[in-house]
């Protein structure tokens, strides 16, 4: 049979081939011949024709998938285009309002100038008109009974009208957030309020879930709003139009230890519109609105929710278009002035509440469709539960609610660290996870917490450093204590011995969210013992860790690093006692007079420790980048070790505060010279002097120029060229009987070692070289000391994060000071790259 001839297959033949295709879309030649032999209805078809059929079938399958994908994208683009057109209409209406207001104000000002009287009523009319446009006040009906179902329905309908005015109208002056570009694969259009009462944020976009499912998710606020401590529905009232009215008590966690938590007493109204859209709107019940009086605010400050909610519209072809509006007044005047930006920033509200809701829905949508596959075989719901438990546990520790059983221990005379104790952790630990309390000598949980203000430090950068360089702040002895508390015989380590056990960490990813703004991982801490009595404490330990907000361009995002010790089994019901860090940016209003008076706590802490800073550095810096850091560490303790653990925890958190302060000063933007100086290396010369020695010694020993400028040129020029040199250049101490420690590196060297100048001084030379490199260096060391330099062959080294690095050649030379005495050894690794 001619293989090029067209073959018409019978339905029975097609059915047989389809069955094979379902099992094996690309059968081998042997498989195709076997198919012809075993299937009699295919015996008259040439094997080459069978091969062509499978090729065509695979091609049709690929085209079908591509067509389906294009149709999905087209539906999303059509819906997004509709959304953008509606937004354009809203903006045009807003422009019309502004033009009208501008003409009205011009007319009033003209009348006022030409008037011969001193009446100021015109000015009052202008001002009140502006306020009414930006913050429309609800209409009051003093005659109605707001406690009756009819009165509550009237409040609900007013809330619905005001919410729709914010979601699709011009009731609030919205400004689009920088960096938020609408598109079929993005959250959509995100905007924040300008010049309105309280703080407000709005988002609208597309999701591939049906409206009823979206409504169910959004009403379950604790599942997606990480700051939500509790949501109690105290009453449900059905309405005649098929909707429901709910009376809700909502409490949120405190963002820091320096201010109390917030709570809300609200009415939530769920109903349908004539076009089939679902609406869930909500507002606080106050003396102005009327309605039932809510529970008293005992351990919280009562905040106010202005008309907010969700508009969910069905999208043609499936999915939903969602409009989210959050508008709240957090009573910023009740907190210290320096912290008010936390409660006055619409960008923080957008990140923590509005965008969090959208991200959670998109995550659920992609998990439902099977687009996301997680490693380790765990279900997405289980991994989400781990993330929520880590966040809730940390937030519980920071807030320390009295009704959870927390009490404050007495201070040791210094109030920088607060120690709280909970002897009944079952109140805040889920019962099925509360395995610690069944231990016979279990005394409770102790939490050491502190907050500090940071200046000119990017929250994302700080949290990334804390995550990647745990050895810079963590204590292995304390980790060993926390890990031992999970065991059946838990308290083998009654008190930590600081800094005696070095360890390295290996990060094993578990899951990450759709936009990679949050990721869950397991961290293995590899211990090493140096004496027989330390062997019991040198075993590997494991942490479950959640990291979020490490994208530097995310405006208003909170960066967080939370972790809890786990054992090797790591079951789905593993007990968790979270600790960690939270860094929230402070973005004061541009017109706030307090912006220039904000306390620079970093400099205050430095003054306490006797540190010095270059003259004029503080005065010349910009105060536009401030953040508040909250630290909370929890420890289980035995009854008779309570005071010991409290002292250990207090000392530990104080040491962490000092470490974070040093890291913050190192990564804060400053002048190049002060940034290059190894601050904690005793007796080290100034950076410019060291740069001159390095270049001069290289020329004297090798006869070549290291830089384009002369070594006798201005110190700043030499230093800058050395710092920006493309090859990795670093210095270490001159000693081979002990491990040589690095004291300086240029930017390329820091990149190669994946470290910072502060952390560099804890890295030893023999730890970054492989075995072959150590042997070569040992054999060439006498030559380096006699001749002054040596060329080392290509090889491999390892970064501080464990990544292998290759280099084409290395040069080692002896750096001489002005007295021609050996000061250190310099190394230059050329053409290096990560493998």
C-alpha positions in Angstrom: 0.0 0.0 0.0 1.3 3.5 -0.9 2.0 5.3 2.4 1.3 8.7 0.7 -2.2 7.6 -0.3 -5.1 9.0 1.8 -6.7 6.4 4.0 -10.3 6.7 5.1 -10.8 5.0 8.5 -13.9 3.3 9.6 -15.6 4.3 12.9 -14.5 1.0 14.4 -10.8 1.7 13.4 -10.9 5.2 14.8 -12.4 3.9 18.0 -9.6 1.4 18.4 -6.9 4.0 17.6 -8.4 6.4 20.1 -8.3 3.8 22.8 -4.6 3.3 22.2 -4.0 7.1 22.0 -5.6 7.6 25.4 -3.1 5.2 26.9 -0.1 6.2 24.8 -0.2 9.3 22.6 3.2 8.5 21.0 3.6 4.8 20.5 6.9 3.4 19.3 7.3 1.5 16.0 7.2 -1.8 18.0 4.0 -0.8 19.6 2.4 0.2 16.3 3.3 -3.2 14.7 2.0 -5.0 17.8 -1.3 -3.0 17.5 -1.7 -4.1 13.9 -1.1 -7.8 14.8 -3.5 -7.7 17.8 -6.3 -5.7 16.2 -7.7 -7.4 13.2 -9.7 -4.3 11.9 -6.4 -2.5 11.5 -4.6 -5.3 9.6 -5.1 -3.8 6.2 -3.5 -0.5 7.1 0.2 0.2 6.6 2.3 0.9 9.7 3.5 4.1 8.2 -0.2 5.2 7.9 -0.7 4.4 11.6 2.3 6.5 12.4 0.8 9.4 10.4 -2.5 9.0 12.1 -0.9 9.4 15.6 1.1 12.4 14.4 -2.1 14.1 13.1 -3.9 13.2 16.3 -1.3 14.8 18.4 -1.3 17.9 16.2 -5.1 18.2 16.5 -4.8 17.8 20.3 -2.2 20.6 20.5 -4.3 22.8 18.2 -7.4 22.2 20.4 -5.5 23.1 23.6 -4.1 26.2 21.9 -7.6 27.2 20.6 -9.1 26.6 24.1 -6.4 28.7 25.7 -6.8 31.5 23.1 -10.6 31.5 23.7 -10.0 31.8 27.5 -7.6 34.7 27.0 -10.0 36.3 24.6 -12.8 36.0 27.1 -10.6 37.5 29.8 -9.5 40.4 27.4 -13.2 41.1 26.5 -14.1 41.2 30.2 -11.1 43.4 31.0 -11.9 45.7 28.1 -15.5 46.0 29.5 -14.0 46.7 32.9 -11.6 49.4 31.5 -14.5 51.0 29.6 -16.5 51.2 32.8 -13.5 52.7 34.6 -13.1 55.2 31.8 -16.8 56.2 32.1 -16.3 56.6 35.8 -13.3 58.8 35.3 -15.1 61.0 32.7 -17.9 61.5 35.2 -15.4 62.4 37.8 -13.8 64.9 35.5 -17.2 66.4 34.8 -17.8 66.8 38.6 -14.3 68.5 39.0 -15.0 70.9 36.1 -18.4 71.8 37.6 -16.8 72.3 41.1 -14.0 74.4 39.6 -16.6 76.7 37.8 -18.7 76.9 41.0 -15.7 77.9 43.1 -14.6 80.5 40.5 -18.0 82.0 40.6 -18.2 82.1 44.4 -14.7 83.6 44.6 -15.6 86.2 42.0 -18.8 87.1 44.0 -16.8 87.2 47.2 -14.2 89.6 45.8 -16.9 92.0 44.4 -19.0 91.9 47.6 -18.9 94.9 49.9 -20.0 93.0 52.9 -18.0 90.8 55.3 -20.3 87.9 55.3 -18.4 84.6 55.0 -21.3 82.4 54.1 -20.0 81.9 50.6 -16.8 80.4 51.9 -18.8 78.1 54.1 -20.8 77.0 51.0 -17.6 76.2 49.1 -16.0 74.2 51.8 -19.0 72.2 52.7 -19.7 71.5 49.1 -16.2 70.0 48.7 -16.6 67.9 51.8 -19.9 66.6 50.8 -18.5 65.5 47.4 -15.6 63.6 48.9 -17.3 62.2 52.0 -21.0 61.9 51.5 -22.7 61.5 54.8 -25.5 59.1 55.3 -29.0 60.4 55.6 -30.5 60.2 59.1 -34.0 59.1 59.8 -34.6 59.9 63.5 -38.2 58.6 63.4 -37.4 55.1 62.3 -36.8 52.2 64.7 -33.3 51.1 63.7 -33.5 48.0 65.9 -36.4 46.5 64.0 -36.0 44.4 60.9 -37.4 47.2 58.8 -35.0 49.8 60.3 -32.0 47.4 59.7 -33.1 46.9 56.1 -33.2 50.7 55.6 -29.7 50.9 57.0 -28.7 48.0 54.7 -30.2 49.7 51.6 -28.4 53.0 52.4 -25.1 51.0 52.8 -25.7 49.3 49.4 -26.2 52.7 47.7 -23.1 54.2 49.2 -21.0 51.2 48.5 -22.0 51.1 44.8 -21.2 54.8 44.6 -17.6 53.9 45.7 -17.3 50.7 43.7 -18.5 52.0 40.3 -19.1 55.7 40.9 -17.3 58.9 41.9 -18.1 58.9 45.7 -14.3 58.6 46.5 -11.4 60.2 44.7 -9.5 57.1 43.6 -5.8 57.2 42.5 -4.3 54.1 40.9 -1.5 52.5 42.8 1.9 52.7 41.1 3.0 49.4 39.4 -0.5 47.9 39.3 -1.1 47.3 35.6 -4.4 45.7 34.6 -4.3 42.6 32.4 -5.9 39.2 32.0 -3.3 37.5 34.3 -3.0 40.3 36.9 -5.1 41.3 39.9 -6.6 44.1 37.8 -7.1 47.7 38.6 -6.0 48.7 42.2 -6.6 52.2 43.5 -6.3 54.0 46.8 -8.2 57.0 48.2 -7.1 60.6 48.3 -8.3 63.2 50.7 -11.1 61.2 52.2 -12.2 60.3 55.8 -10.2 57.3 57.0 -8.3 55.1 54.5 -9.8 53.3 51.5 -8.7 51.0 48.7 -10.5 49.6 45.7 -9.7 46.7 43.3 -11.5 45.2 40.4 -10.5 42.3 38.2 -11.3 38.8 36.8 -11.4 35.4 38.4 -12.3 32.0 36.9 -14.8 31.1 39.7 -18.5 31.4 39.6 -20.1 34.3 41.6 -21.6 32.1 44.3 -18.3 30.4 45.1 -16.5 33.8 45.1 -19.2 35.2 47.6 -18.7 32.1 49.8 -14.9 32.7 49.9 -15.1 36.5 50.5 -17.6 36.2 53.4 -15.2 33.8 55.2 -12.8 36.7 56.0 -10.5 34.8 58.5 -9.5 32.5 55.6 -7.9 35.2 53.6 -7.4 38.2 55.9 -4.4 37.2 58.0 -5.0 40.0 60.5 -8.5 38.8 61.4 -8.5 37.2 64.9 -12.2 36.4 65.0 -15.5 36.9 63.1 -18.6 36.2 65.1 -22.0 36.3 63.4 -24.3 37.2 66.3 -27.6 37.5 64.4 -29.0 36.6 60.9 -32.1 38.2 59.6 -33.6 37.2 56.2 -35.0 40.1 54.1 -38.1 40.1 51.9 -36.0 40.5 48.7 -34.2 37.2 49.2 -31.2 38.7 50.9 -29.8 38.4 54.4 -28.7 40.9 57.1 -26.0 39.8 59.5 -24.8 41.5 62.7 -21.1 40.8 63.0 -18.4 41.3 65.6 -15.0 41.4 64.0 -11.6 41.7 65.8 -8.2 42.2 64.2 -4.7 41.6 65.6 -2.4 44.5 66.6 0.2 45.2 63.9 2.8 45.8 66.6 3.4 45.6 70.3 3.3 49.4 70.6 -0.5 49.8 69.9 -3.7 47.9 70.8 -5.8 45.8 68.5 -8.9 47.0 66.7 -12.5 45.6 66.5 -15.6 46.4 64.5 -19.4 46.1 65.1 -20.9 45.9 61.7 -24.0 45.2 59.6 -23.4 43.0 56.6 -26.0 42.9 53.8 -26.0 40.2 51.1 -28.4 40.7 48.1 -28.7 40.4 44.3 -29.1 43.2 41.8 -31.5 43.2 38.8 -28.6 42.4 36.4 -27.8 39.2 38.3 -24.9 40.6 40.2 -24.2 39.6 43.8 -23.5 42.3 46.4 -22.0 41.9 49.9 -21.8 45.3 51.6 -20.9 46.1 55.2 -20.7 49.1 57.5 -20.3 49.8 61.2 -23.3 50.4 63.4 -22.8 53.6 65.4 -24.9 56.1 67.3 -25.2 58.0 64.0 -26.5 55.1 62.0 -28.6 53.6 64.7 -29.1 49.9 65.2 -28.3 47.4 68.0 -25.4 48.2 70.3 -22.5 45.7 69.9 -20.3 43.9 72.4 -18.0 46.2 74.5 -14.5 46.8 73.3 -12.5 45.4 76.2 -9.0 44.7 74.9 -9.4 46.5 71.6 -10.0 50.0 70.3 -13.4 50.3 68.4 -12.7 51.2 64.8 -15.3 52.2 62.2 -16.0 50.5 58.9 -17.5 52.9 56.4 -19.7 51.5 53.6 -17.5 48.7 52.0 -18.0 45.4 50.3 -17.9 43.2 47.2 -19.7 43.5 43.9 -19.6 40.2 42.0 -20.8 40.1 38.4 -21.1 37.0 36.3 -18.7 37.0 33.3 -19.8 35.9 29.9 -18.2 32.5 29.2 -17.7 31.7 32.9 -16.0 33.3 35.8 -16.7 36.6 37.6 -15.8 40.2 37.6 -15.2 41.4 41.1 -15.2 44.9 42.6 -13.8 45.2 46.1 -13.9 48.3 48.3 -12.4 48.6 51.8 -13.0 51.9 53.6 -12.2 52.1 57.3 -11.4 54.6 60.0 -8.8 53.0 62.4 -8.9 55.9 64.9 -5.3 56.9 64.3 -5.4 59.6 67.0 -5.4 56.9 69.7 -1.9 55.7 68.9 1.5 57.3 69.4 2.2 59.9 66.7 5.2 58.0 65.3 2.9 55.0 64.5 0.0 56.8 63.0 1.2 56.1 59.4 0.3 52.5 60.1 -3.3 53.6 60.5 -3.4 56.4 57.9 -1.9 54.5 54.9 -4.4 53.4 52.2 -1.5 51.5 50.5 -1.1 49.3 53.6 -4.8 48.7 53.6 -4.7 47.8 49.9 -1.9 45.3 50.4 -3.1 43.6 53.6 -6.8 43.5 52.9 -8.0 44.4 49.4 -5.3 42.7 47.3 -5.1 39.8 49.8 -8.7 39.0 49.1 -8.1 39.0 45.3 -4.9 36.9 45.6 -6.6 34.3 47.7 -9.5 33.9 45.3 -7.0 33.6 42.3 -5.0 31.0 44.3 -8.2 28.9 45.0 -9.2 29.3 41.3 -5.9 28.0 40.0 -5.8 25.1 42.6 -9.3 24.1 41.6 -8.4 24.1 37.9 -5.3 22.0 38.6 -2.9 24.7 37.3 -0.7 24.5 40.4 1.2 21.4 41.4 2.9 21.3 44.8 6.0 19.2 45.7 5.9 16.7 48.5 2.5 15.2 47.7 0.6 17.5 50.2 -2.8 18.9 49.3 -3.0 22.6 48.7 -5.6 23.0 51.5 -3.1 21.5 54.0 -0.3 23.8 52.9 -2.7 26.8 53.2 -3.6 25.6 56.7 0.1 25.6 57.6 0.5 29.2 56.4 -2.5 30.4 58.3 -1.5 28.6 61.5 2.0 30.2 61.3 0.5 33.7 60.8 -2.1 33.3 63.5 0.3 31.9 66.0 2.7 34.8 65.4 -0.1 37.4 65.6 -1.4 35.9 68.8 2.1 36.2 70.3 2.4 39.8 69.2 -1.1 40.9 70.4 -1.1 38.8 73.7 -4.8 39.0 74.4 -5.8 38.6 78.0 -8.8 36.4 77.2 -6.3 34.0 75.6 -4.6 33.6 78.9 -1.6 35.9 78.4 -0.1 37.7 81.5 2.9 40.1 81.6 5.9 39.1 83.7 7.8 41.6 85.7 10.6 43.5 84.1 14.3 43.2 84.9 14.6 47.0 85.1 14.8 47.6 81.3 11.6 47.8 79.3 13.0 47.1 75.9 11.8 43.5 75.9 8.4 42.3 77.1 7.9 38.8 78.5 4.4 37.4 78.5 3.4 34.0 79.9 0.5 31.8 79.0 -0.2 28.8 81.3 -3.3 27.7 79.3 -2.2 27.6 75.7 -5.1 25.5 74.7 -7.1 28.7 74.5 -5.1 29.8 71.5 -3.6 26.5 70.2 -6.1 24.4 68.2 -7.1 21.4 70.4 -6.0 18.8 67.8 -2.5 20.4 67.6 -2.1 21.0 71.3 0.1 18.0 72.1 2.6 20.0 74.2 0.2 20.5 77.1 -0.3 16.8 77.7 3.3 16.5 78.9 3.3 15.9 82.7 5.7 18.8 83.5 4.5 21.2 80.9 4.3 24.7 82.4 3.1 26.8 79.5 4.3 29.1 76.8 6.5 32.1 77.2 6.8 34.9 74.6 9.6 37.5 74.4 8.6 40.4 72.1 9.9 43.8 71.2 9.3 46.5 68.6 11.7 49.0 67.1 11.7 51.7 64.4 14.1 51.5 61.5 15.4 54.3 59.3 16.1 54.0 55.6 15.8 50.2 55.5 13.8 48.5 52.9 11.5 45.9 54.7 11.8 43.4 51.8 15.6 43.6 51.8 15.9 43.2 55.6 13.6 40.1 55.6 15.5 38.6 52.7 18.7 39.0 54.6 17.2 37.5 57.8 16.0 34.5 55.8 19.2 33.9 53.9 21.7 34.6 56.7 20.1 33.0 59.7 23.6 32.5 61.3 23.9 36.3 61.6 21.2 36.6 64.3 20.1 33.1 65.4 21.6 31.1 68.3 22.0 27.4 67.8 21.7 26.7 71.5 18.3 28.4 71.6 17.2 26.5 68.5 18.3 23.3 70.1 16.1 24.1 73.2 13.1 24.9 71.0 13.6 21.7 69.0 14.0 19.6 72.1 10.7 20.9 73.5 8.9 18.9 70.7 10.3 15.6 71.9 8.7 13.1 74.3 11.5 13.9 76.8 11.6 17.5 75.9 13.7 19.5 78.3 17.1 18.0 77.8 18.4 21.5 77.3 17.5 23.5 80.4 19.3 26.6 79.3 20.9 27.6 76.0 24.6 28.2 75.7 24.9 31.1 73.2 27.1 30.8 70.2 28.9 27.5 70.8 27.4 25.4 68.0 27.9 26.6 64.4 25.3 25.4 61.8 24.4 25.9 58.2 20.9 25.9 56.7 19.4 24.2 53.7 16.1 25.7 52.4 13.6 23.2 50.9 10.6 24.9 49.1 7.1 23.6 49.7 4.7 26.0 48.1 4.3 29.5 46.8 1.4 31.7 45.9 0.4 32.7 42.4 2.3 36.0 42.3 5.2 34.6 44.4 4.6 37.2 47.1 4.5 34.4 49.8 6.3 31.1 50.0 6.2 28.2 52.5 9.4 26.2 53.0 11.2 23.7 55.3 14.6 24.8 56.6 17.1 22.1 57.7 19.6 23.4 60.2 22.7 21.2 60.0 24.5 21.0 63.3 28.2 20.2 64.0 29.7 19.2 67.3 33.3 19.8 68.4 33.3 17.8 71.6 31.7 14.5 72.8 29.4 16.3 75.2 27.9 18.4 72.3 27.0 15.4 70.2 23.5 15.2 71.6 22.9 18.8 70.4 24.5 18.5 67.0 21.7 16.7 65.2 19.9 18.3 62.4 16.9 20.4 63.2 13.9 21.4 61.0 11.8 24.6 60.7 8.6 25.2 58.9 9.0 28.8 57.6 6.7 31.3 55.9 8.2 34.3 54.1 6.2 37.1 52.5 6.6 40.6 51.2 10.1 40.2 49.8 9.3 42.0 46.5 11.0 45.4 46.8 8.7 47.2 44.4 5.4 46.2 46.2 4.2 49.6 47.5 2.9 49.4 51.1 3.6 45.7 51.5 4.4 44.2 54.9 7.4 41.9 54.9 7.3 38.9 57.3 9.5 35.9 58.3 7.7 33.5 60.6 8.9 30.0 61.5 8.2 27.1 63.9 10.3 24.1 64.9 9.0 20.8 63.6 10.3 17.2 64.0 11.4 14.9 61.1 8.0 13.3 60.7 6.2 16.7 60.0 2.6 15.4 60.0 -0.3 17.5 58.9 -1.3 18.0 62.5 2.2 18.9 63.7 2.2 21.3 66.7 3.5 24.7 65.8 4.8 27.5 68.2 5.6 30.3 65.7 8.2 33.0 66.2 9.7 35.6 63.8 9.8 39.1 62.4 7.3 41.5 60.9 8.4 44.7 59.1 5.8 47.2 58.1 6.6 50.4 56.2 5.6 53.8 57.6 4.4 56.1 54.9 3.2 59.3 56.4 0.9 61.6 54.6 2.9 64.2 52.6 1.1 67.0 54.4 1.7 65.7 57.9 3.7 68.1 60.0 4.9 65.2 62.2 6.9 63.6 59.4 10.0 65.6 60.2 9.7 64.9 63.9 9.6 61.1 63.8 11.9 59.3 66.2 15.0 57.7 64.6 15.1 54.7 66.9 18.0 53.2 65.1 20.3 56.1 66.1 18.9 56.0 69.6 19.7 52.3 70.0 23.2 53.0 68.6 23.8 55.7 71.1 22.9 53.3 73.9 25.5 50.8 72.7 28.1 53.4 72.3 28.2 53.3 68.5 29.2 56.3 66.5 28.2 57.5 63.1 29.9 59.9 60.7 29.2 63.5 61.5 26.3 64.9 59.5 25.1 61.6 58.3 21.9 61.6 60.3 21.1 65.2 59.5 21.7 64.8 55.8 19.5 61.7 55.4 16.0 61.6 54.0 13.4 60.5 56.5 11.0 59.2 53.8 11.8 55.5 54.4 10.9 54.3 57.9 9.5 51.0 59.1 8.5 49.4 62.3 10.0 46.0 63.1 8.2 43.6 65.5 10.0 40.6 67.0 8.2 37.8 68.8 9.8 34.5 70.0 7.8 31.8 71.8 9.2 29.0 74.0 7.6 26.1 75.8 8.8 25.7 79.4 8.7 23.3 82.3 7.3 24.6 85.6 10.6 24.7 87.5 12.5 26.2 84.6 10.2 29.2 84.0 12.6 31.9 85.4 15.6 30.4 83.5 13.7 30.3 80.2 12.5 33.9 80.8 16.0 35.1 81.3 17.2 33.2 78.3 14.4 34.6 76.1 15.0 38.2 77.3 18.7 37.9 76.6 18.1 36.2 73.2 15.7 38.9 71.9 18.0 41.6 73.0 20.9 40.0 71.1 18.6 39.7 68.0 17.7 43.4 68.3 21.4 44.3 68.3 22.0 42.0 65.3 19.1 43.4 63.4 20.3 46.9 64.1 23.8 46.1 62.8 22.3 44.5 59.7 19.9 47.5 59.1 22.8 49.9 59.3 24.8 47.8 56.9 22.1 47.6 54.2 20.8 51.1 54.6 21.8 53.4 51.8 24.7 55.6 52.8 27.9 57.1 51.5 30.1 54.6 49.6 33.1 55.0 51.9 31.2 54.4 55.1 29.5 51.4 53.5 32.8 49.9 52.5 34.4 50.1 55.9 34.4 46.7 57.7 32.7 48.1 60.9 33.4 45.2 63.2 37.0 44.3 62.2 39.3 45.6 65.0 42.3 47.6 63.9 41.3 47.7 60.2 42.5 50.7 58.1 40.1 53.0 56.4 38.7 51.6 53.2 40.5 54.1 51.0 43.8 53.2 52.6 43.2 49.5 52.2 42.2 50.0 48.5 45.5 51.8 47.9 47.5 49.0 49.6 45.8 46.3 47.6 46.5 48.0 44.2 50.0 49.1 45.1 51.0 45.6 46.3 49.5 43.9 43.2 51.6 46.2 40.9 54.8 45.7 42.9 54.4 41.9 43.0 53.0 41.1 39.5 54.2 44.2 37.5 50.6 44.7 36.2 47.9 47.3 36.9 44.9 46.1 38.8 42.9 49.2 38.0 42.8 51.8 35.3 43.7 54.6 37.7 47.1 55.0 39.3 47.4 53.7 42.8 48.7 57.1 43.8 45.5 58.8 42.6 42.9 60.2 44.8 41.8 57.6 47.4 38.1 57.9 46.4 38.8 57.1 42.8 40.8 54.0 43.6 38.2 52.8 46.1 35.3 53.2 43.7 37.1 51.4 40.9 38.1 48.6 43.2 34.5 48.3 44.5 33.0 48.1 41.0 35.7 45.8 39.5 34.1 43.0 37.5 36.3 40.3 39.1 35.8 39.2 42.6 38.5 40.7 44.9 38.6 39.9 48.6 41.1 40.0 51.5 41.6 37.6 54.4 44.0 37.4 57.3 47.5 36.0 56.9 47.5 32.7 58.9 47.5 29.1 57.7 47.7 27.4 61.1 44.2 28.6 61.8 41.3 29.3 59.4 41.8 32.6 57.6 38.8 34.9 58.1 37.7 37.4 55.4 37.9 41.1 56.2 37.0 42.9 53.0 35.5 42.3 49.6 34.3 44.3 46.6 30.8 44.1 45.3 31.6 41.3 42.9 33.0 39.3 45.8 30.0 39.8 47.9 27.8 38.7 45.0 29.9 35.6 44.5 29.8 34.6 48.2 26.1 35.7 48.5 26.8 37.7 51.6 27.2 41.2 53.0 30.2 43.1 54.5 28.9 42.4 58.0 28.4 38.7 57.4 31.6 38.4 55.4 33.7 38.5 58.5 32.2 35.3 59.7 33.2 33.4 56.6 36.4 31.4 56.6 38.6 30.9 53.6 38.8 27.1 53.9 35.0 26.8 54.0 34.5 28.4 50.5 37.3 26.4 48.7 36.8 22.8 47.6 39.3 20.1 48.6 41.4 20.6 45.4 41.5 24.4 45.9 42.6 24.0 49.5 45.4 21.6 48.4 46.6 24.0 45.7 46.6 27.0 48.1 48.5 25.1 50.7 51.2 24.1 48.2 51.4 27.6 46.8 51.4 29.4 50.2 55.2 29.4 50.7 55.6 30.8 47.2 53.1 33.6 48.0 55.0 34.5 51.2 58.4 34.5 49.5 57.7 35.8 46.0 54.6 37.9 47.0 52.1 36.3 44.7 51.0 33.2 42.9 48.6 32.2 40.1 46.1 29.5 41.0 44.4 27.3 38.3 40.7 27.2 37.5 38.6 25.6 40.1 35.4 25.6 42.2 34.3 27.3 45.4 31.1 27.5 47.4 29.0 30.5 48.3 27.7 31.1 51.8 24.3 29.8 50.6 26.0 26.5 49.5 25.8 27.2 45.7 28.9 26.0 43.7 30.8 28.7 41.8 33.4 28.2 39.0 36.2 30.5 38.2 38.8 30.5 35.3 41.8 31.6 37.4 42.6 33.0 40.8 45.5 35.3 41.8 46.7 35.5 45.4 49.1 38.2 46.5 50.5 39.6 49.8 49.1 43.0 50.7 51.8 45.2 52.3 51.1 48.3 54.4 53.1 51.6 54.4 55.8 49.9 56.5 56.1 47.1 54.0 54.8 44.6 56.6 52.3 41.9 55.7 48.8 43.2 56.4 46.6 40.5 54.7 46.2 38.2 51.7 44.2 39.3 48.7 42.5 37.0 46.2 41.1 37.8 42.8 38.7 35.3 41.1 38.4 36.0 37.4 35.4 35.2 35.2 33.4 33.5 38.0 29.9 32.2 37.6 27.3 30.1 39.5 27.0 26.6 38.3 
